[in-house]
Amino acid sequence: MPLGSVPPLVIALAGIVPLLPGLTAYRGFYQLAVEGVADGLVTVTLALAIGLALAAGVALGQYLVSPNAIPLSSLPPPPPAKRG
C-alpha cells in the first residue's frame, strides 16, 4: 500500500495512543475502591478531561490542516539554483 493511501486518522491514532491518560485513570479507579469516592471521582474526571482534550486536539488539527493539504506531486518544480 503506498504511503499516500493511508487515511490520516490511522496516523493520528497511532500518534495519540501513547498520550492517553492510563495512569491517571488507574489512579482514579484505585482511589474509588480504596481511598474514597470524592477523591476518586475527581481523578477519574481528570482522566476523562485529558482524553477528551486529546481527541479534540486531533479533530481540530485535522479540520484545520486538511483544506490546505497539497499533494507534493502537484507542486511545480523548484527553480534551478544560481551559480556564480
Secondary structure, DSSP 4 states (H G I P E B T S, - for coil): --GGGS-HHHHHHHHHGGGS-HHHHHHHHHIIIII-HHHHHHHHHHHHHHHHHHHHHHHHHHHHHGGG---GGGSPPPPPPP--
